[in-house]
């Protein structure tokens, strides 16, 4: 037996050579790009007189700066309009496939690639965005890169990278009602820390992940980076193949059968050797909410904000900072904390199944007085499918705003922002200071179902009480 992990196999399959630095020159099978990290990269190509080597391997969309209410051009934000014009020109000049607003396929980059079948097992995928790890849900090795690396991929279709170690994270058992994939990854990060994965790729294994849908697996892999891991992945299986079959860019006919055979072969070997193995029990995972200023500062919804004496010395300094910033008192329950804004969307939880689950809890309910609540589909296709199922009407009748696709309130690069010290219940991926647009704005991360519970209660609430 080869004793190799999927990571080993995919890495070896894409190795072009070893550089003098000791790094691997790695072929990138699929390059995803958007309007924020690409303008400078394309400008560097122009300065050097270089072409995009394989334009058919790059796919572009717009998501970060896109308004989700008024999308009339030119955008009110001058810088946003400049970015739009830049990506439109760059894609046209270099022959890159571009999904613009109104194309029917525009959306958050980590939503549109999977839903179109661009993301496939065994690929190497890169994008100038931290949450590219999302695509690992398919058994791909996917990671975020910086602007100069975007240039390198455009010009050479390769990157210089150091090989990662692999940590297997095994969770077995069935999740309790009201517990979702978002809770699973927040639990992992809470236990291993935001720096625990530095230098590692995370392989998610065990019956809990096997029982998840592809969209749930994407949520987990999406936040691998928040635990310090460069990428996270799940071995491809029948769930993966069923999701991909028939999608726009998936293999067809005899090619499909050959692809499935190959995809099965890249799974980690039964006797694969890992650099580390960590195990958890699904029964121990509860609906989770962050209380601090990192995704690792999370607790079960029925727990209290931790007190310094219960923490390691290394965690106390940032905890003290978090208490001050979040205006929370150690030892006080997180449940019952008043919220001002509730946001469902982002590349973490803006897919159709996220909206379907949220709608179950919103139906027949009403957003609490004084709470602003937004639902932002992850793509034009998600929006269309949700509207066909009547989900938009459920949310609108409950008092939520129904928006156009985009990154929205996940980050402060478009008009959807917190004001002052507003407290947000958010299904996004980061709760850093100022992340949602106000230097004093505060963010609590949680699952979409938990966001709905907070919206209708007007405070942090346990979604299990609504089941």
Secondary structure as UniProt FT lines:
FT   HELIX           6..13
FT   STRAND          15..18
FT   TURN            20..21
FT   STRAND          24..27
FT   STRAND          30..33
FT   TURN            35..37
FT   HELIX           39..48
FT   TURN            53..54
FT   HELIX           55..57
FT   STRAND          58..61
FT   HELIX           78..94
FT   STRAND          97..99
FT   TURN            101..102
FT   HELIX           109..115
FT   TURN            116..117
FT   TURN            121..122
FT   STRAND          124..127
FT   HELIX           130..138
FT   STRAND          141..144
FT   HELIX           147..156
FT   STRAND          158..161
FT   STRAND          165..172
FT   TURN            177..178
FT   HELIX           181..192
FT   TURN            194..199
FT   STRAND          200..205
FT   HELIX           207..210
FT   HELIX           214..222
FT   HELIX           223..227
FT   STRAND          231..233
FT   HELIX           238..244
FT   TURN            245..246
FT   TURN            248..249
FT   HELIX           253..265
FT   TURN            270..271
FT   STRAND          276..281
FT   HELIX           282..284
FT   STRAND          288..290
FT   TURN            295..296
FT   STRAND          298..300
FT   TURN            301..302
FT   HELIX           308..310
FT   HELIX           313..326
FT   TURN            330..331
FT   TURN            335..336
FT   STRAND          341..344
FT   HELIX           346..349
FT   HELIX           352..362
FT   TURN            363..364
FT   TURN            369..370
FT   STRAND          372..376
FT   HELIX           380..388
FT   TURN            389..390
FT   HELIX           391..398
FT   STRAND          401..403
FT   HELIX           408..410
FT   TURN            420..421
FT   STRAND          423..426
FT   TURN            433..436
FT   TURN            439..440
FT   STRAND          442..445
FT   HELIX           448..457
FT   HELIX           463..466
//
